[in-house]
Amino acid sequence: MNVHDSERLSGLLEDAGYDRAAEGTAADIVVFNTCAVRENADNRLYGNLGHLRPVKDANPGMQIAVGGCLAQKDRGEIVRRAPWVDVVFGTHNIGSLPTLLERARVQREAQVEIAEALEHFPSTLPSRRESAYAAWVSISVGCNNTCTFCIVPALRGKEKDRRPGDVLAEVRALVEEGVTEVTLLGQNVNAYGSEFGDRQAFSKLLRACGEIEGLERVRFTSPHPRDFTDDVIEAMAQTPNVMPQLHMPLQSGSSKVLKDMRRSYRQERFLGIVEKVRAAMPQAALTTDIIVGFPGETEEDFEQTLHVVRESRFAMAFTFQYSKRPGTPAATMDDQVPPEVVKERYQRLVALQDQISWEENQKLIGREVELMVSEGEGKKDGEHRRLSGRAPDNRLVHFAVGDSEEPRPGDMVTVEVTYAAPHHLVADSGIRNLRRTRAGDAWDARQGKPVQVSKPDVLLGMPKIGVPAEQPAPVGGCCDT
């Protein structure tokens, strides 16, 4: 969700006449889009603001803006602690940024504007997308849950749903621009439709996305186990372009801890969903979020989390040590777990999950997989003369091009997996098949290259394998539940 908001902020500034600062040059405007889920987010913001103070002193015309969840929470405190900040805006009024910057420039004083209700859906604002071939589409904002560890509902507000027609119109417009993959976003994405009284609205939306010609891949994040219904599983299994990937936050395997977290499901419910997903889509890859050391967590509770991890065989888990956040009920609970105990449990959980991820990835050696070629995801690709791509289930695969024509980001390639690590795969036997796509054409156009229009995209059949690759997602934050 924060990445999506950041693209909208960039689009707003470009629409207002600003240009992105060239690499290595000093920017006239610096915008921080913040998260408030964990304490280190606060520390990083104020640390970065401190580093910018001498830069601004040397360039008085420079402007600094702070938005997002931390701005919504701290409000005027940001200007008090960092009086060189020019603009503070909240999660509900990101569309106000250009106006606030201009007002701060004219009035020569900081502007703090925190709206208490949503002014515009982020997806209705201009956007500067980082990718030419993949896009985020917000279907809802806010959350109606009351998890005791999470401050996001207080900062993002109650759930607000977009009308299905508006969502589908945006998706079609993106496909016209060359996008072939969309990710549907919501704090609690599968609760979509609760505002207008349709409990099956999300499964209907998935099926409708399947009817959009040229849209090859549909993903969504993040669903809540409480709202995960059989019709969603059926829609995923029966809609070819909905990818066999499911990120479903567990948070804890202990029913007692889940009750203390107000998660509104228990271990049996979670494992039941996993069983149904596996039955409908044997090739599906599941990822999750887990908090270690929630207040009152005992060794027995933690063992229950390890049990669920072993039973679920997650492709990957985003694991976090509990972080006390002021303003949440959990922050004042008794029986806070000692940090040294939390750290030891965390290390055991990570070791178990890494072993499972590695074992599951090793099963895929020798299999063919179709990848959407990605950009900038392989830190050592240049060193090893490889490119990178995402499997249908979002697994990251580094592949050798060999003697084949080099594909562009957004093109599709078929490769054979030759090596497995816990968090990525390698395919070093060359490209078996290259399919140039309209998404690749769109990437060429962004680079200013001559574009030879590729053949129309073809919807894929059901893919064969799946395990997503690691990507950052904060617990209980703006992109998970």
C-alpha positions in Angstrom: 0.0 0.0 0.0 2.8 2.4 0.8 4.5 1.7 -2.5 1.2 2.4 -4.3 0.8 5.7 -2.3 4.4 6.7 -3.2 3.7 6.2 -6.9 0.7 8.5 -6.5 2.7 11.1 -4.7 5.3 11.1 -7.5 2.5 11.4 -10.1 1.0 14.4 -8.3 4.3 16.2 -8.2 5.0 15.5 -11.9 1.4 16.6 -12.7 2.1 19.9 -10.8 5.2 20.5 -13.0 8.0 19.0 -11.0 10.7 16.7 -12.5 12.4 13.8 -10.8 15.9 14.8 -9.7 18.6 13.1 -11.7 20.8 10.6 -9.8 23.6 12.3 -8.0 22.0 15.7 -8.0 20.5 17.6 -5.0 16.7 17.5 -5.0 14.6 20.7 -4.4 11.9 18.6 -2.8 12.2 15.5 -0.6 9.1 13.6 0.4 9.1 10.9 3.1 6.1 8.5 2.9 6.2 6.8 6.3 5.0 3.7 8.1 4.1 3.6 11.8 4.0 -0.2 12.4 7.4 -0.6 14.2 9.5 1.6 16.4 12.5 1.6 14.0 10.2 3.5 11.5 10.2 6.5 13.9 13.9 6.3 14.5 14.7 6.1 10.8 12.5 9.1 9.9 14.0 11.4 12.5 17.5 10.2 11.7 17.0 11.0 8.1 15.5 14.3 8.8 18.5 15.1 11.0 20.9 14.2 8.1 18.9 16.6 5.8 19.1 19.6 8.1 22.6 20.7 7.0 21.7 20.1 3.4 18.7 22.4 3.7 20.7 25.0 5.6 23.0 25.1 2.6 20.0 25.3 0.2 17.2 27.4 1.8 14.9 26.9 -1.1 14.8 23.1 -0.5 11.5 21.7 0.8 10.9 18.7 3.0 7.5 16.9 3.3 6.5 14.1 5.6 3.4 12.0 4.9 1.9 8.6 5.6 1.0 6.8 8.8 3.7 8.3 11.0 2.6 11.7 9.9 -1.0 10.8 10.7 0.1 9.7 14.2 2.7 12.3 15.2 1.1 15.3 13.4 2.6 18.6 14.9 5.2 16.6 16.8 7.2 16.2 13.6 7.6 20.0 13.1 8.3 20.4 16.8 11.2 17.8 16.6 12.3 18.9 13.2 11.3 22.5 12.6 13.0 22.5 9.2 10.3 20.3 7.8 7.9 22.3 5.5 4.9 20.1 5.1 3.2 17.3 7.1 0.2 15.5 5.6 -1.7 12.4 6.6 -2.9 9.2 5.0 -6.3 10.6 4.0 -5.1 13.7 2.1 -2.1 12.7 0.0 -3.7 14.6 -2.9 -3.0 17.9 -1.0 0.8 17.7 -1.3 1.4 20.1 -4.2 -0.9 22.7 -2.7 0.7 22.4 0.7 4.2 22.8 -0.7 3.1 25.9 -2.6 1.4 27.3 0.5 4.5 26.7 2.6 6.7 28.4 0.0 4.4 31.5 -0.1 3.7 31.8 3.6 7.3 30.8 4.6 6.0 28.6 7.4 5.4 24.9 8.0 2.0 23.5 6.8 0.5 20.7 8.9 -2.7 19.3 7.4 -4.1 16.0 8.7 -7.5 15.0 7.3 -9.7 12.8 9.4 -11.5 11.2 6.5 -10.5 10.0 3.1 -10.5 12.7 0.5 -9.7 10.7 -2.6 -9.0 7.0 -3.3 -5.3 6.8 -4.1 -6.0 5.1 -7.4 -8.0 8.1 -8.6 -4.9 10.4 -8.3 -2.1 10.8 -11.0 0.6 8.1 -10.8 4.2 7.7 -11.8 4.5 3.9 -11.9 7.9 2.4 -11.3 7.1 -0.5 -13.6 6.0 -0.5 -17.2 4.6 -4.0 -17.0 3.1 -4.4 -13.5 0.8 -2.1 -11.5 -0.9 -1.8 -8.1 -4.7 -1.2 -8.0 -6.3 -0.2 -4.8 -9.7 -1.7 -4.3 -10.2 -0.6 -0.6 -8.5 1.4 2.0 -8.8 1.2 5.8 -9.6 -1.7 8.0 -12.5 -2.7 10.3 -10.4 -5.1 12.4 -9.2 -4.3 15.9 -6.0 -6.3 16.2 -4.4 -5.4 19.5 -0.9 -5.1 18.1 -1.8 -2.9 15.1 -2.1 0.9 15.0 -3.0 1.1 11.3 -6.8 1.1 11.6 -6.5 4.2 13.8 -4.4 5.9 11.2 -6.0 4.6 7.9 -9.6 4.6 9.2 -12.5 2.3 8.6 -12.7 0.3 5.4 -13.9 2.1 2.3 -14.5 0.1 -0.9 -14.3 1.3 -4.5 -17.1 0.3 -6.8 -16.3 -2.7 -8.9 -16.8 -0.8 -12.2 -14.2 1.8 -11.1 -11.7 -0.9 -10.3 -12.2 -2.8 -13.6 -12.1 0.5 -15.6 -8.7 1.3 -14.0 -7.4 -2.3 -14.8 -8.5 -2.0 -18.4 -6.8 1.4 -18.8 -3.6 -0.1 -17.4 -3.8 -3.0 -19.8 -4.2 -0.5 -22.7 -0.9 1.1 -21.5 0.9 -2.2 -21.7 0.5 -3.5 -18.2 0.1 -7.3 -18.1 0.2 -7.9 -14.3 -1.9 -6.1 -11.6 -2.0 -6.6 -7.8 -5.2 -5.8 -6.1 -4.6 -3.9 -2.8 -6.5 -3.6 0.4 -5.6 -3.6 4.1 -8.1 -6.5 4.3 -8.5 -7.2 0.6 -10.9 -10.1 0.8 -13.3 -8.2 3.0 -14.0 -6.2 -0.1 -17.7 -5.5 -0.6 -18.6 -5.2 3.0 -19.3 -1.5 2.6 -21.9 -2.1 -0.1 -23.3 -5.4 1.2 -21.9 -8.1 -1.2 -20.0 -10.8 0.6 -18.9 -12.4 -2.7 -17.8 -9.1 -4.2 -14.1 -10.1 -4.1 -14.5 -13.5 -5.8 -16.6 -11.8 -8.4 -13.9 -9.1 -8.9 -11.3 -11.8 -9.4 -13.4 -13.6 -12.0 -14.1 -10.3 -13.8 -10.4 -9.6 -14.0 -10.1 -13.0 -15.7 -12.2 -11.7 -18.6 -10.0 -8.7 -19.4 -8.1 -9.5 -22.6 -4.4 -8.9 -22.4 -4.2 -9.2 -18.6 -1.9 -12.1 -17.9 -1.4 -12.1 -14.2 -3.6 -11.0 -11.3 -2.4 -11.0 -7.7 -3.8 -9.6 -4.4 -2.6 -8.7 -1.0 -3.4 -9.2 1.9 -6.4 -11.3 2.8 -7.5 -11.9 6.4 -8.2 -15.6 7.4 -11.5 -14.5 9.0 -12.9 -13.4 5.6 -11.3 -16.1 3.5 -14.3 -18.0 1.9 -14.7 -21.0 -0.3 -15.9 -18.8 -3.2 -12.6 -17.0 -3.3 -10.7 -20.3 -3.4 -12.9 -21.4 -6.3 -12.4 -18.1 -8.2 -8.6 -18.5 -7.8 -8.6 -22.1 -9.0 -11.0 -21.4 -11.9 -9.6 -18.1 -13.2 -6.5 -18.8 -15.3 -4.9 -15.4 -14.9 -5.3 -15.3 -11.1 -1.9 -16.6 -9.9 -1.5 -19.6 -7.6 0.0 -17.4 -4.8 -1.6 -16.6 -1.5 -0.1 -14.4 1.2 -2.2 -15.0 4.3 -1.0 -13.6 7.6 -0.9 -16.1 10.4 0.7 -13.9 13.1 0.6 -16.8 15.7 -0.1 -20.5 15.7 -1.4 -20.4 19.2 -5.2 -20.0 19.5 -4.7 -18.4 22.9 -2.4 -15.8 21.5 -4.6 -15.2 18.5 -7.5 -14.5 20.9 -5.3 -12.0 22.8 -4.4 -10.4 19.4 -8.2 -10.2 18.6 -7.5 -12.1 15.3 -11.0 -13.6 15.2 -9.8 -17.0 13.9 -8.0 -19.9 15.6 -5.4 -22.4 14.6 -7.9 -24.9 13.3 -9.5 -22.3 11.0 -6.2 -21.3 9.5 -5.1 -24.8 8.8 -8.5 -25.6 7.3 -8.0 -22.8 4.8 -4.6 -24.1 3.9 -6.0 -27.6 3.4 -8.7 -26.3 1.1 -6.3 -24.1 -0.9 -4.0 -27.1 -1.4 -6.8 -29.3 -2.5 -8.1 -26.8 -5.1 -4.6 -25.7 -6.2 -1.9 -28.2 -5.5 0.7 -26.0 -7.1 -0.2 -22.9 -5.0 2.5 -21.3 -2.9 1.6 -19.8 0.5 3.4 -17.1 2.3 2.6 -15.5 5.7 3.5 -13.0 8.4 4.4 -14.2 12.0 5.0 -12.2 15.1 7.3 -13.7 17.7 7.1 -12.6 21.4 3.6 -11.1 21.6 2.8 -10.3 25.2 1.9 -13.4 27.2 3.4 -15.8 24.6 4.7 -18.9 26.4 7.0 -21.6 25.1 4.0 -23.8 24.6 2.3 -21.0 22.5 5.5 -20.6 20.5 5.6 -24.4 19.8 2.1 -24.1 18.4 3.4 -21.5 15.9 6.2 -23.9 14.9 3.6 -26.6 14.5 1.5 -24.5 12.1 4.7 -23.7 10.1 5.5 -27.4 9.7 2.0 -28.2 8.7 1.5 -25.4 6.3 4.9 -25.7 4.5 5.0 -22.0 3.8 7.1 -21.0 0.8 8.3 -18.1 2.8 7.4 -16.3 6.1 8.0 -12.7 6.9 8.9 -13.0 10.6 9.1 -10.2 13.1 9.9 -9.7 16.7 7.0 -8.0 18.5 7.4 -4.3 18.6 5.5 -2.3 21.2 3.6 0.5 19.6 2.1 3.3 21.7 -1.6 3.7 21.2 -2.3 -0.1 20.8 -3.9 -2.3 23.5 -1.0 -4.7 23.3 1.5 -2.0 24.4 0.0 -2.0 27.9 -0.6 -5.7 28.3 1.0 -7.6 31.2 3.6 -10.3 30.6 5.7 -8.6 28.1 8.2 -11.2 26.8 11.9 -10.5 27.7 13.8 -9.4 24.6 16.4 -12.2 24.9 13.6 -14.8 24.9 12.0 -13.1 21.9 15.3 -13.1 20.0 16.0 -16.8 20.7 12.5 -17.9 19.6 12.8 -15.7 16.5 16.1 -17.4 15.5 14.5 -20.8 15.9 11.5 -19.8 13.7 13.7 -18.4 11.0 15.9 -21.5 10.9 12.9 -23.7 10.6 11.3 -21.7 7.9 14.5 -21.4 5.9 14.9 -25.1 6.0 11.3 -25.6 4.8 11.7 -23.0 2.0 14.9 -24.7 0.8 13.3 -28.2 0.8 10.3 -26.9 -1.1 12.5 -25.1 -3.7 14.7 -28.2 -4.2 11.6 -30.1 -5.4 11.4 -27.7 -8.3 14.9 -28.5 -9.8 14.4 -29.8 -13.3 11.0 -28.3 -13.8 10.1 -25.7 -16.5 8.6 -22.4 -15.5 7.4 -19.4 -17.4 8.7 -16.2 -16.0 7.8 -12.6 -16.4 11.1 -10.8 -16.9 11.7 -8.2 -14.2 14.0 -5.3 -13.8 16.6 -4.6 -11.1 15.8 -7.6 -8.9 19.0 -9.5 -9.1 21.9 -7.8 -7.3 24.5 -10.1 -8.8 22.9 -10.6 -12.3 25.5 -8.5 -14.0 28.3 -10.4 -12.3 26.9 -13.8 -13.4 25.4 -12.5 -16.7 21.9 -13.4 -15.7 18.5 -11.7 -15.8 15.7 -12.2 -13.3 12.1 -13.0 -13.5 9.0 -13.8 -11.5 7.3 -17.2 -11.7 3.5 -17.3 -11.7 3.5 -17.7 -7.9 6.0 -14.7 -7.6 9.1 -16.8 -7.0 12.2 -15.0 -8.0 14.3 -16.9 -10.6 17.7 -15.7 -11.9 18.2 -17.1 -15.4 21.0 -17.2 -18.0 20.1 -15.9 -21.4 22.6 -18.1 -23.3 22.6 -17.7 -27.0 19.0 -16.5 -27.1 17.8 -13.0 -28.0 17.8 -11.0 -24.8 14.3 -10.4 -23.4 13.0 -7.1 -22.1 11.4 -6.5 -18.7 7.7 -7.6 -19.2 8.5 -10.3 -21.8 7.8 -13.9 -21.0 10.5 -16.6 -21.0 10.4 -20.4 -20.3 13.4 -21.8 -18.4 14.4 -24.9 -16.5 15.2 -24.6 -12.9 18.8 -25.9 -12.2 19.5 -24.8 -8.7 17.5 -23.9 -5.5 18.3 -21.7 -2.6 15.9 -20.9 0.3 14.8 -17.5 -1.2 15.4 -17.8 -5.0 15.9 -20.2 -7.9 18.5 -20.3 -10.7 18.0 -21.4 -14.3 21.4 -21.7 -16.0 20.6 -23.9 -19.0 19.4 -21.0 -21.2 16.0 -19.8 -22.4 13.7 -22.5 -23.8 11.2 -20.1 -25.2 10.9 -16.3 -25.5 7.6 -14.5 -26.0 7.8 -10.8 -26.6 4.9 -8.9 -25.2 3.1 -5.6 -25.2 4.5 -5.1 -21.7 8.0 -5.4 -23.2 7.0 -2.8 -25.8 5.9 -0.5 -23.0 9.3 -0.9 -21.4 11.0 -0.1 -24.6 8.9 3.1 -25.0 9.9 4.2 -21.5 13.6 3.8 -22.5 13.0 5.9 -25.7 13.7 2.9 -27.9 11.9 2.2 -31.2 8.9 0.0 -30.5 8.0 -2.9 -32.8 4.5 -3.8 -31.7 4.4 -7.4 -30.4 1.6 -9.8 -31.0 -1.4 -9.5 -28.7 -0.9 -11.1 -25.3 -2.4 -14.5 -24.8 -3.9 -15.6 -21.4 -1.9 -18.3 -19.8 -3.2 -21.7 -18.8 -2.8 -22.8 -15.2 0.9 -22.7 -14.2 2.6 -25.8 -12.8 4.6 -24.6 -9.8 4.8 -21.9 -7.2 6.8 -20.3 -4.4 7.0 -16.6 -4.0 10.2 -14.7 -3.5 11.1 -12.6 -0.5 9.9 -9.0 -0.5 9.4 -6.6 2.4 6.0 -6.5 4.1 5.6 -5.0 7.7 3.5 -6.9 10.1 0.1 -5.5 10.7 1.0 -2.6 8.4 -0.3 -0.9 5.4 0.0 -3.9 3.1 -0.9 -6.8 5.3 -3.4 -7.9 7.9 
